[in-house]
Amino acid sequence: MTLDTDAANRTLAGLRPFPVAITTVDGGVANGLMSLSAGTASIIPEAPRAMCGLTKYNKTHDMVLNSGVFVMHMLSAGEDEVDASLNILMTLGGRSGRDGDKIGGLRTKTGVTGAPILLDAHSYVECEVVSSLDVQESTIFVGDVVASEVFSAASRIKIGEAWSKLPAEWIEQYDANHIPQLQSAKDHRFGRQN
Ligand SMILES: Cc1cc2nc3c(=O)[nH]c(=O)nc-3n(C[C@H](O)[C@H](O)[C@H](O)COP(=O)(O)O)c2cc1C
């Protein structure tokens, strides 16, 4: 049977509606990105775990692999907080830390692992990696939660609402940045000639 990729992609679309901001620190350098692949990874309430999948193309991937720490932040949909959420999304998800510091422009404090906590986030879990799974173009990281705070009483923003509020020029830049990332993923999965 031929694979119906359209059916597969429709089935899988939107499974994880919350964009998260992932930060980390490695060798004294802080960085971070946006991710739509975050989830919970434990059924034990007194020993929570979080997971996320990071593409090898991204600088944050190599930093988490090396340092073994990450902070996963939810973003707020609150009326007075949504602009700060979009600022975090655009800052971390619009370009790579390879091209210059992204964290310095955000309000932060240092977490127990040394990674930056985003003070304008809705909430966060700070994690130490317990295991990772190499899946060719990306790595799935699972971490023990070692610290957590909820800063906001508002609801958490979903990606549909965020996209509807993002400036068109930023989306254009994001789409352009996505092209080499997708090619890198194909190179890792199928070899360089694809
Ligand atoms: C809404 C959104 C979701 C994203 N989801 C992921 C993801 O799940 N995994 C990933 O590796 N990159 C994801 N990205 C892309 C990275 O955030 C982006 O490539 C970033 O610039 C990488 O920065 P870095 O090179 O400093 O790590 C997403 C971006 C956006 C805006």
The ligand as a Gaussian input file, in Angstrom:
#p B3LYP/6-31G(d) Opt

LIG

0 1
 C        5.995000      27.968000      16.561000
 C        7.339000      27.363000      16.339000
 C        7.536000      26.016000      16.597000
 C        8.783000      25.416000      16.418000
 N        8.966000      24.097000      16.739000
 C       10.216000      23.566000      16.737000
 C       10.449000      22.247000      17.242000
 O        9.523000      21.547000      17.690000
 N       11.730000      21.775000      17.230000
 C       12.789000      22.517000      16.764000
 O       13.938000      22.058000      16.795000
 N       12.588000      23.784000      16.262000
 C       11.333000      24.313000      16.256000
 N       11.118000      25.594000      15.785000
 C       12.222000      26.308000      15.121000
 C       13.231000      26.996000      16.072000
 O       12.575000      27.666000      17.125000
 C       14.054000      27.995000      15.243000
 O       14.688000      27.309000      14.179000
 C       15.096000      28.759000      16.063000
 O       15.502000      29.885000      15.334000
 C       16.327000      27.918000      16.409000
 O       17.224000      28.722000      17.149000
 P       18.675000      28.206000      17.613000
 O       19.472000      27.878000      16.370000
 O       19.243000      29.387000      18.364000
 O       18.482000      27.015000      18.483000
 C        9.867000      26.208000      15.949000
 C        9.672000      27.576000      15.679000
 C        8.425000      28.152000      15.873000
 C        8.257000      29.637000      15.618000

